[in-house]
Amino acid sequence: MRSDCHTHITQADADTLLARLHVEAFSADDLLRRMDDEGIDRSVVLPVDNPELACSGIAGTVEVLRATRPHRDRLIPFCNVDPRARYNSADGDLGAMLAAWMDLGARGVGEVTPNIPFDDPRLENLFHHAGALGLPVLFHVSHRIGGVYGPADDIRLPRLERMLGACPETTFIGHAQTFWAEMSADVTVEQRGIYPTGPVTPGRVPELLGRYPNLYADLSAGSGFNALNRDPEHGRRFLSQFAPTLLLGTDRFAPSHARPPILAFLDEAGLEPAQVAAIENGNLARLLGEA
């Protein structure tokens, strides 16, 4: 089985909004057709409810739960709760909101995109509540505050590490340019929001994956693929070494997106069948309580 840990759909019945935003409509049915074309059996559908992306056209939790309901054998809904909810407090009862979404079928939390410090007490509160309910958290880490989306961290990801230690009951799934730029130890401040090139000297991402059992990594988008393909030999070794903590993902959210290159990279990496099975489905199944 091949499972995708990272997809989105767009808001339904919002043609005028999407046109003004220059966003292609992408429904649950569109996603299913692309999955069939690419041999993907199941996909996690991630809503976005944070104000930083309120005008992105991407569907929020209510719409994701509604659109996936007829296809729960193939589409796995996550939910989203902004950490500033419940009166913008560091001790708001976000667990009540998460539990309500779980009752409607949510299996995890994400994509977490508020642009506040990664170790902000409000985010830590969300992480603790998610962990208490057994919900994995997929986050988009960013390199600064302002002009971007995603929890912000400094070079070498110290704030992420602080949360990994403070929330051992919570499973974190790392994603985006700033996360994957830390694949190599020689990353510079200027490279953290882009796609670094050149040979890799193992950096903070492999270090944290090896040190914290509650950290997993999402291979989706240009960032995940670039982290492997910038140094293909290192990428193959990385896949083999960390196969128990890696998740196949595409970050698909438009019908015009080309076939994700990560699929070919995995096919050609020369991994053991058990490693491929873990990356393509087994790890996600375990995080969802299926194995």
PEFEN-V152143 format. One line per field, one symbol per residue. phi: phi as a letter, one per 30 degrees, with the letter a starting at -180 (. if undefined). A space follows every 50 residues. Layout:
BEGIN
phi=???
END
This chain:
BEGIN
phi=.cccdabbbcddhbeddddddhcddbcdddddddeddcicdbbdccdbbd debdcdiddcdeddddddedbddbccdcbbbddddhihcdbddddddddd ddecjdcackddbdcbeeceeddeedddddddcicdbcbcdccacjibbj ecbceihddedddeddbddcccbdajedddddecdcecedcdcbbdcjec cecdedddddccdccbbcddidddddddddbeddedddeddcedbcbdab hdaaddddeddddddddcdiddedddddddaeddedddicb
END
